[in-house]
Amino acid sequence: MSHTVTAPATTPRLPGFALFAALLASAGLPLYIHAPKFYVDEYGVSLAALGSVLFGLRLLDVVQDPLLGRLSERLRAHRAASVTVAVLAMAGAMLGLFAVTPPIAPLWWFAVMLTVVFSAFSYLTICFYAQGVATADDLPGQSHLRLARWRETGALLGICAAAAAPLALGGYAGFSLAFLGLALVAIWAMAGQWRGARLPESTGFGPILHDPVARRLLLVALINAAPVAVSSTLFLFFVESRLEAPGWEGPFLLLFFLSAAGAAPFWGGLAEAYGAKRVLLSGMVMSIAAFGGAILLGAGDLWAFALICLVSGAALGADMTLLPALFAARMAAISPTAAEGFGLWSFVSKFTLALAAVSLLPLLQAAGFEAGRTNVTQSLWLLSLLYGGLPCVLKLLAIALLARTPLDERN
C-alpha cells in the first residue's frame, strides 16, 4: 500500500515536548511576578511605572501575536533555526533582566529586556503548539490528548519550578543562569522534532475565522481564561488584605500550580475514556465551586484557602490540558499549518490579562482599597466579590458556550 505522506524524519519524543513546555512556562512567571519585585527592591523603580510598562507590553503582545503567527509560516522551512535563535534571545534577555546591572535607566532596561522576552516567548509558543498539531498525526490513538498531557504537565511543572527557583538558587541571578541551562537542554531535547518544511502553504486567518467551531472555541478560550486572569491580578491583594496573611503568597501559589500539574495527567486519562468536552465541562464546574468558596473567606482562613488552591488548581489542569487539545484537533482538520491558529489562540489568552489589569485595579482603588493598609469592610467585600464571584460568572458563561459547541471527538 502506498502512502502520500513522507514518514517523519524522527520518532516523536514526547518527553522533549514536556521539557520545552517547561522552558516556556518557567519564563512566564518571572515576567508577571518576579521581575517587577526585583526592580522595585534592587533599583527603586516605582511600582506604578513598572505596571504601566507591563500593561503596554501586554498590549504589544496582543497586537503582535497574530503577526508572529504569519512570521512562523514564512519561516517554516527554517523553523528549527528560527526556534533556536528565539530560545537563545529569550535566555539572553532573561540574563540581562536579572543578572546584568542596567547600563541605561533601569525602567528603560526593564522595558527593552521584557520586550525581547515577550516577543521570543510568543513566537516560540506559536511554533511549539503548531508543531504539536503536526506531531500528533504521527502518534497512534487519541494523539492530541496524549501529546497535550505531556506538554501541559511539563508546562505546569515548569511554573512550579519557576515559583521556587529564586529562593532555591540564592536569588534572581542564579535563576537566570539556570534558565539559560534549561534553554540549552530544551534545544537539544527538541532536535529533529521541528518539521516546518513539510507543512503545506499557509492559508491565513480566513479558514480559522470562517469556521464556526474554531470561532466558538476561540471565544470559549477568551472567556474561560478570564477567571485565571482575574485571580492572578488580585491574588496578592487577596492573600495580604482579605486573609491578612502576608508572606503566604508564595506557598499558596506553589500549592495551586502543583495541584494543576498533578491533576493534568488525570484529566487527560479521563478525556481519553469519556471524551474531552464532557470531562472539561466537569472541571469547569469544579472551578466554580472553588471560586465560590473564596467569597466567604476572611482573616485567618488559611486552611480553607489552601483547600481552594488545591481544588481550583486541579480544575486549571483540565483547562490547560483539554481546551488546547480540542482546539489543536480542530486546527488539524481545517488549517494544517496551525501556526496562525495558535497565534489567535495566544492573542485571546493575553488579551484577558491586559483587560483584567486595566479594569480591576482602578475599580478597587475607586472603592477605597489600599494595598498593605487597613481597609474598610466595603472595599474588602468588593475584593472578595471580584476575586471569587466574577470568575464564577465568567465560568458559567464559558460552560454555556462550550456545551453548545458541536465537536466531533471520534478522531
C-alpha positions in Angstrom: 0.0 0.0 0.0 1.4 3.4 -1.0 1.4 6.5 1.2 1.3 10.1 0.1 2.8 11.5 3.3 6.5 11.2 3.9 7.5 9.3 7.1 8.7 11.5 9.8 12.4 12.1 9.9 12.5 11.2 13.6 10.1 9.4 16.0 8.1 11.9 18.1 9.7 12.3 21.5 7.0 13.4 23.9 9.4 14.0 26.9 11.1 16.6 24.7 7.8 18.4 24.3 7.3 18.3 28.0 10.8 19.8 28.6 10.2 22.5 26.0 6.9 23.3 27.6 8.6 23.6 31.0 11.0 26.1 29.5 8.3 28.3 28.1 6.2 28.1 31.3 9.2 28.9 33.5 9.6 32.1 31.6 6.0 33.2 32.2 6.0 33.5 36.0 9.1 35.8 36.2 7.5 38.2 33.6 4.5 38.9 35.7 5.7 38.3 39.3 9.4 38.1 39.8 10.7 40.9 37.6 8.6 43.9 39.0 9.5 43.0 42.6 13.2 42.6 41.7 13.3 46.1 40.0 11.5 47.7 42.9 13.9 46.1 45.5 17.1 46.5 43.6 16.8 49.7 41.7 13.9 51.6 43.4 11.8 51.8 40.3 8.2 52.7 41.2 5.6 50.0 41.1 3.3 52.3 39.1 5.9 52.9 36.4 6.6 49.1 36.2 2.8 48.4 36.0 2.5 50.9 33.1 5.3 49.2 31.2 3.9 45.7 31.8 0.5 46.8 30.6 2.0 48.4 27.5 3.9 45.3 26.7 0.9 43.1 27.2 -0.9 45.3 24.6 2.1 44.9 22.3 1.7 41.1 22.7 -2.0 41.3 21.8 -1.1 43.2 18.6 2.0 41.2 17.5 0.9 37.6 18.2 -1.2 37.2 15.0 1.7 38.7 13.1 4.2 36.3 14.7 1.9 33.5 13.6 2.3 34.7 10.0 6.1 35.0 10.5 6.2 31.4 11.8 4.6 30.3 8.5 7.0 32.3 6.4 10.0 30.8 8.2 8.5 27.3 8.3 11.3 25.9 6.0 13.8 27.1 8.6 11.7 26.6 11.7 14.4 24.7 13.7 16.9 27.5 13.1 14.4 30.3 14.0 13.3 28.5 17.1 17.0 28.2 18.3 17.6 31.9 17.7 14.4 32.8 19.6 15.3 30.5 22.6 18.8 32.0 22.8 17.3 35.5 22.6 14.9 34.8 25.3 17.5 33.3 27.6 19.9 36.2 26.9 17.2 38.7 27.8 16.5 36.9 31.0 20.1 37.2 31.9 20.0 40.9 31.0 16.9 41.3 33.1 18.2 39.7 36.3 22.0 39.2 36.1 23.2 42.4 34.4 23.3 45.9 36.1 21.3 48.1 33.8 23.6 50.2 31.5 20.8 52.7 31.0 17.9 53.9 33.2 16.6 50.8 34.9 13.0 51.4 33.8 14.1 51.5 30.1 16.3 48.5 30.5 13.4 46.7 32.1 11.2 47.6 29.1 13.8 46.6 26.5 14.6 43.2 28.1 11.0 42.3 28.6 10.2 43.3 25.0 12.7 40.7 23.8 11.5 38.1 26.3 7.8 38.7 25.4 8.4 38.6 21.7 10.6 35.5 21.7 8.2 33.8 24.1 5.2 34.5 21.9 6.9 33.3 18.7 8.1 30.1 20.4 4.7 29.4 21.8 3.1 29.7 18.4 5.7 27.4 16.8 5.5 24.9 19.6 1.8 24.4 19.6 1.7 24.4 15.8 4.3 21.7 15.8 2.2 19.7 18.3 -0.6 19.5 15.7 1.8 18.1 13.1 3.4 15.7 15.6 0.1 14.4 16.8 -0.5 13.0 13.2 2.4 10.6 13.8 1.1 9.2 17.1 -1.5 6.4 17.5 -4.8 6.6 19.3 -6.2 9.9 20.6 -3.0 11.7 19.7 -3.9 15.3 20.6 -4.9 14.3 24.1 -1.8 12.2 24.6 0.5 15.0 23.4 -1.4 17.5 25.5 -0.9 15.5 28.7 2.9 15.6 28.2 3.0 19.2 27.1 0.7 20.8 29.7 2.1 18.7 32.6 5.6 19.8 31.6 4.3 23.4 31.5 2.8 23.2 34.9 6.0 21.7 36.4 7.9 24.5 34.8 5.7 27.1 36.5 6.2 25.3 39.8 10.0 25.3 39.4 10.0 29.0 38.5 8.0 29.8 41.6 10.6 28.2 43.8 13.8 28.7 41.8 14.9 32.2 43.0 14.8 31.1 46.7 16.3 27.7 46.0 19.1 29.2 43.8 20.0 32.1 46.1 18.5 34.9 44.1 17.4 36.0 40.7 20.8 35.9 39.1 21.0 32.2 39.9 17.6 31.7 38.4 18.5 33.4 35.1 21.6 31.2 34.8 19.6 28.1 35.5 17.1 29.3 32.9 19.9 29.5 30.3 20.9 25.9 31.1 17.3 24.8 30.7 17.1 26.6 27.4 20.2 24.7 26.0 18.8 21.4 27.2 15.4 22.2 25.7 17.0 22.9 22.3 18.8 19.6 22.4 15.6 17.7 23.5 13.6 19.0 20.6 16.4 18.5 18.0 14.8 16.9 14.9 11.3 17.5 16.0 10.8 20.8 14.1 9.5 19.7 10.7 8.1 23.0 9.4 9.4 22.4 5.9 7.0 19.6 5.4 3.9 21.6 6.2 1.6 22.9 3.4 1.3 26.5 2.4 -0.4 28.8 4.9 -4.0 29.8 4.1 -4.0 32.7 6.5 -6.6 33.5 9.2 -9.6 33.0 6.8 -10.2 29.3 7.3 -10.0 29.7 11.0 -12.2 32.7 11.4 -14.7 31.4 8.9 -15.0 28.1 10.7 -17.9 28.3 13.3 -16.4 25.7 15.6 -13.0 27.3 15.6 -14.6 30.7 16.3 -16.6 29.3 19.1 -13.5 27.6 20.7 -11.6 30.9 20.5 -14.5 32.6 22.2 -14.6 29.9 24.9 -10.9 30.3 25.4 -11.2 34.0 25.8 -14.0 33.8 28.4 -12.5 30.7 30.1 -9.1 32.4 30.5 -10.6 35.4 32.2 -11.2 33.8 35.6 -7.5 32.9 35.8 -6.6 36.5 34.7 -8.8 37.9 37.4 -7.5 35.7 40.2 -3.9 36.3 39.0 -4.3 40.1 39.1 -5.9 40.1 42.5 -4.2 37.1 44.2 -1.5 39.1 46.1 -4.1 41.6 47.3 -6.5 38.9 48.4 -3.9 36.9 50.5 -2.4 40.1 52.0 -5.5 42.1 52.8 -8.5 39.7 52.8 -6.8 36.8 54.5 -4.4 39.0 56.4 -1.6 36.5 55.6 1.4 38.4 54.2 4.2 36.1 53.4 1.9 33.2 52.5 1.6 34.2 48.8 4.4 32.0 47.6 3.3 28.8 49.3 -0.3 29.2 48.2 0.9 29.9 44.6 3.1 26.9 44.6 0.3 24.7 46.0 -2.0 25.9 43.3 0.3 25.1 40.4 1.5 21.8 41.9 -2.2 20.7 42.1 -2.7 21.7 38.5 0.4 19.7 37.4 -0.6 16.7 39.4 -4.2 16.7 38.0 -3.3 17.3 34.3 -2.5 13.6 33.5 -5.6 12.5 35.4 -7.8 14.8 33.3 -6.1 13.6 30.1 -6.8 10.0 31.0 -10.4 10.7 31.8 -10.8 12.6 28.5 -9.4 9.6 26.5 -12.0 7.4 28.2 -15.1 9.6 28.3 -14.5 12.5 25.8 -12.6 15.7 26.3 -15.6 18.0 26.1 -17.6 16.2 28.8 -14.6 16.0 31.1 -13.6 19.6 30.5 -17.1 20.7 31.5 -16.8 18.8 34.7 -13.5 20.5 35.5 -15.1 23.9 34.8 -17.9 23.1 37.3 -15.3 22.2 39.9 -13.7 25.6 39.3 -16.9 27.4 40.1 -17.2 25.5 43.4 -13.7 26.6 44.4 -14.1 30.3 43.4 -17.5 30.5 45.0 -16.0 29.3 48.3 -13.4 32.1 48.2 -16.1 34.7 48.5 -16.9 33.6 52.1 -13.3 33.7 53.4 -12.0 36.2 55.8 -8.9 37.0 58.0 -7.1 33.9 59.1 -8.9 31.3 56.9 -5.6 29.9 55.7 -6.6 26.2 55.7 -9.8 26.9 53.8 -7.9 28.9 51.2 -5.3 26.1 50.9 -8.2 23.7 50.1 -9.5 26.3 47.5 -6.0 26.4 45.9 -5.9 22.6 45.7 -9.4 22.4 44.0 -9.0 25.4 41.7 -5.5 24.3 40.7 -6.8 20.8 39.9 -9.6 22.4 37.8 -6.9 24.5 36.0 -5.2 21.3 35.0 -8.3 20.4 33.0 -8.4 23.9 31.3 -4.7 23.8 30.3 -4.8 20.2 29.0 -8.1 19.7 27.3 -9.1 23.0 25.8 -5.9 23.4 23.8 -6.2 19.7 22.7 -9.8 20.4 21.4 -8.5 23.5 19.5 -5.5 21.6 18.1 -7.8 18.8 16.9 -9.9 21.4 15.1 -6.8 23.0 13.6 -5.7 19.7 12.3 -9.0 19.4 10.4 -9.2 22.9 8.9 -5.8 24.5 9.0 -2.9 22.0 8.6 -0.2 24.6 9.3 -1.9 25.6 12.6 0.7 28.3 13.4 -1.7 31.2 12.6 -4.5 29.5 14.6 -2.3 29.4 17.7 -1.3 33.0 17.0 -5.0 33.8 17.5 -5.1 31.4 20.5 -2.2 33.3 22.2 -3.9 36.6 21.2 -7.1 35.8 23.2 -5.2 34.5 26.2 -3.1 37.6 26.6 -6.0 39.9 25.9 -7.6 38.7 29.1 -4.5 39.6 31.2 -4.4 43.1 29.7 -8.1 43.6 30.3 -8.0 42.4 33.9 -5.1 44.6 34.8 -6.6 47.7 33.3 -10.1 47.3 34.7 -9.9 45.6 38.1 -7.2 47.6 39.9 -8.8 51.0 39.2 -12.1 49.6 40.3 -10.6 48.6 43.6 -8.9 51.9 44.1 -12.2 53.8 43.4 -13.8 51.7 46.2 -11.1 53.0 48.6 -8.9 49.9 48.7 -5.2 50.4 49.6 -2.7 47.6 49.4 -0.8 46.9 52.6 -3.1 49.0 54.8 -6.2 48.6 56.9 -9.2 48.7 54.6 -12.9 49.3 55.3 -15.3 46.4 55.1 -16.9 47.6 51.8 -13.6 47.6 49.9 -12.7 44.2 51.3 -16.1 42.8 50.3 -15.6 44.1 46.8 -12.2 42.4 46.7 -13.8 39.1 47.6 -16.6 39.5 45.0 -14.1 40.3 42.3 -11.7 37.5 43.3 -14.4 34.8 43.8 -17.7 36.0 42.3 -16.6 37.4 39.0 -14.8 34.2 38.0 -17.9 32.2 38.7 -20.0 34.3 36.4 -17.4 34.0 33.6 -17.1 30.3 34.1 -20.8 29.8 33.8 -20.8 31.7 30.5 -17.9 29.6 29.2 -19.7 26.4 30.2 -22.8 27.6 28.3 -20.8 28.3 25.2 -18.8 25.1 25.3 -21.9 23.0 25.9 -23.5 24.3 22.8 -20.3 23.9 20.6 -20.6 20.9 18.3 -17.4 18.8 18.4 -16.5 15.6 16.7 -14.2 13.7 19.0 -14.2 10.4 17.2 -10.6 11.1 15.9 
